[in-house]
Amino acid sequence: MSNAKKIAWITGASSGIGRALALKMAHKGYHVVASARRLEALEELAAEAAALSGAITPMAVDTTLPEQVNQTVSRIETEIGSIDVAVFCAGTYEKLLAHEVTLARARPVYELNLMGTLACFEAVLPGMRARKQGRIAMVASLAGYFGLPTSAIYGASKAAIINMAEALQPELKLQGITLQIVNPGFVKTPLTAKNDFPMPFLMEVEDAADAFLEGLESDRFEITFPRRFSLILRLLQTLPYGLALWLTGKTVPKEAKTI
Ligand SMILES: NC(=O)c1ccc[n+]([C@@H]2O[C@H](COP(=O)([O-])OP(=O)(O)OC[C@H]3O[C@@H](n4cnc5c(N)ncnc54)[C@H](OP(=O)(O)O)[C@@H]3O)[C@@H](O)[C@H]2O)c1
């Protein structure tokens, strides 16, 4: 099928990686349904895509509300058509020191990053199973490879998504559905703008979206960028804990020692 006929649903499309990906896909001829909570931002995005060969249709949704997610998927399938590609990009990040790692701080992050991703998965799966085709990309993070200081809650939410995708991929493949995991490193977006620490291999969002789309059009299970940072963190996973934790210990913020 040519891209011009493909329908893509992207969550987290009002800013950052999801927004840049939506524009790249519309440029290539996809009809993108862009979702996030802020309808105004989605409408601006749709207007920006007006001259492109594809299209962007805004549909606001809060992915932490399964009822809204189900309604959005039904709306897409009835008003636009069957979803060929679903990209679950909505997510949040908070830098937290150990004493800030509490249930109260964890719940909203897991509600969005993990449960929100699950709600979207549950909503698109029946249609894809019935059609015996479709592609789902779940956005996790390189922070999900190995626990990194100040990322306990965020990293665990992303590690859970990676593990879930690994578990589901072989079964879905038998049903004609392609499941991919997306593990970005640091990308310049509103999410990382608040970071006050050095971000190695920081990428421009345009480059990240190019790598994302190239991966979405491939058969690779994992889409990861930038490549070098991904390899370094993969290597960390293979080291004995003593050495790996000594290395990650070097990144503990100074204030952690004085609190
Ligand atoms: N930037 C990085 O360095 C980096 C690295 C690794 C992984 N990632 C992952 O990549 C994804 C996108 O990150 P980003 O950097 O592009 O962040 P971003 O610019 O902050 O974008 C986050 C998106 O999620 C949406 N969102 C937040 N809460 C939502 C909710 N309850 N329901 C629906 N949408 C919601 C936001 O829109 P609204 O506020 O309008 O709802 C926004 O569109 C995230 O999953 C993040 O964890 C990013």
The ligand as an SDF file (V2000), in Angstrom:
LIG
                    3D

 48 52  0  0  0  0  0  0  0  0999 V2000
   12.8410   14.0380   24.5240 N   0  0  0  0  0  0  0  0  0  0  0  0
   13.5980   13.0450   24.8960 C   0  0  0  0  0  0  0  0  0  0  0  0
   14.8130   13.2060   25.1220 O   0  0  0  0  0  0  0  0  0  0  0  0
   13.0150   11.6510   25.0440 C   0  0  0  0  0  0  0  0  0  0  0  0
   13.9060   10.5980   25.2820 C   0  0  0  0  0  0  0  0  0  0  0  0
   13.4050    9.3120   25.4280 C   0  0  0  0  0  0  0  0  0  0  0  0
   12.0560    9.0830   25.3290 C   0  0  0  0  0  0  0  0  0  0  0  0
   11.2150   10.1240   25.1050 N   0  0  0  0  0  0  0  0  0  0  0  0
    9.7780    9.8180   25.0350 C   0  0  0  0  0  0  0  0  0  0  0  0
    9.2380   10.3450   23.8460 O   0  0  0  0  0  0  0  0  0  0  0  0
    7.8750   10.6960   24.0620 C   0  0  0  0  0  0  0  0  0  0  0  0
    7.6490   12.1160   23.5940 C   0  0  0  0  0  0  0  0  0  0  0  0
    8.4820   12.9540   24.3720 O   0  0  0  0  0  0  0  0  0  0  0  0
    8.8170   14.4600   23.9530 P   0  0  0  0  0  0  0  0  0  0  0  0
   10.2140   14.6740   24.3390 O   0  0  0  0  0  0  0  0  0  0  0  0
    8.3580   14.7190   22.5870 O   0  0  0  0  0  0  0  0  0  0  0  0
    7.9210   15.2210   25.0540 O   0  0  0  0  0  0  0  0  0  0  0  0
    6.9180   16.4590   24.9680 P   0  0  0  0  0  0  0  0  0  0  0  0
    7.3630   17.4530   23.9680 O   0  0  0  0  0  0  0  0  0  0  0  0
    6.7230   16.8760   26.3780 O   0  0  0  0  0  0  0  0  0  0  0  0
    5.5830   15.7740   24.4270 O   0  0  0  0  0  0  0  0  0  0  0  0
    4.7660   14.9750   25.2390 C   0  0  0  0  0  0  0  0  0  0  0  0
    3.4590   14.8060   24.5180 C   0  0  0  0  0  0  0  0  0  0  0  0
    2.6070   13.9740   25.3250 O   0  0  0  0  0  0  0  0  0  0  0  0
    1.3260   14.6090   25.3940 C   0  0  0  0  0  0  0  0  0  0  0  0
    0.6320   14.2360   26.6160 N   0  0  0  0  0  0  0  0  0  0  0  0
    0.9940   14.4850   27.8940 C   0  0  0  0  0  0  0  0  0  0  0  0
    0.0690   14.0010   28.7440 N   0  0  0  0  0  0  0  0  0  0  0  0
   -0.9130   13.4510   27.9750 C   0  0  0  0  0  0  0  0  0  0  0  0
   -2.1370   12.8050   28.2500 C   0  0  0  0  0  0  0  0  0  0  0  0
   -2.5570   12.6040   29.5110 N   0  0  0  0  0  0  0  0  0  0  0  0
   -2.8980   12.3780   27.2210 N   0  0  0  0  0  0  0  0  0  0  0  0
   -2.4820   12.5610   25.9480 C   0  0  0  0  0  0  0  0  0  0  0  0
   -1.3330   13.1510   25.6080 N   0  0  0  0  0  0  0  0  0  0  0  0
   -0.5520   13.5940   26.6230 C   0  0  0  0  0  0  0  0  0  0  0  0
    1.6410   16.1080   25.3610 C   0  0  0  0  0  0  0  0  0  0  0  0
    0.5450   16.8640   24.8970 O   0  0  0  0  0  0  0  0  0  0  0  0
   -0.5760   17.5740   25.7930 P   0  0  0  0  0  0  0  0  0  0  0  0
    0.1130   18.2970   26.8900 O   0  0  0  0  0  0  0  0  0  0  0  0
   -1.2580   18.4740   24.8020 O   0  0  0  0  0  0  0  0  0  0  0  0
   -1.4840   16.4990   26.2740 O   0  0  0  0  0  0  0  0  0  0  0  0
    2.7260   16.1210   24.2920 C   0  0  0  0  0  0  0  0  0  0  0  0
    2.1520   16.1160   23.0110 O   0  0  0  0  0  0  0  0  0  0  0  0
    7.6000   10.4560   25.5530 C   0  0  0  0  0  0  0  0  0  0  0  0
    6.9820    9.2060   25.7130 O   0  0  0  0  0  0  0  0  0  0  0  0
    8.9820   10.4630   26.1640 C   0  0  0  0  0  0  0  0  0  0  0  0
    9.0560    9.7130   27.3520 O   0  0  0  0  0  0  0  0  0  0  0  0
   11.6510   11.4050   24.9640 C   0  0  0  0  0  0  0  0  0  0  0  0
  1  2  1  0
  2  3  2  0
  2  4  1  0
  4  5  1  0
  4 48  2  0
  5  6  2  0
  6  7  1  0
  7  8  2  0
  8  9  1  0
  8 48  1  0
  9 10  1  0
  9 46  1  0
 10 11  1  0
 11 12  1  0
 11 44  1  0
 12 13  1  0
 13 14  1  0
 14 15  2  0
 14 16  1  0
 14 17  1  0
 17 18  1  0
 18 19  2  0
 18 20  1  0
 18 21  1  0
 21 22  1  0
 22 23  1  0
 23 24  1  0
 23 42  1  0
 24 25  1  0
 25 26  1  0
 25 36  1  0
 26 27  1  0
 26 35  1  0
 27 28  2  0
 28 29  1  0
 29 30  1  0
 29 35  2  0
 30 31  1  0
 30 32  2  0
 32 33  1  0
 33 34  2  0
 34 35  1  0
 36 37  1  0
 36 42  1  0
 37 38  1  0
 38 39  2  0
 38 40  1  0
 38 41  1  0
 42 43  1  0
 44 45  1  0
 44 46  1  0
 46 47  1  0
M  CHG  2   8   1  16  -1
M  END
$$$$
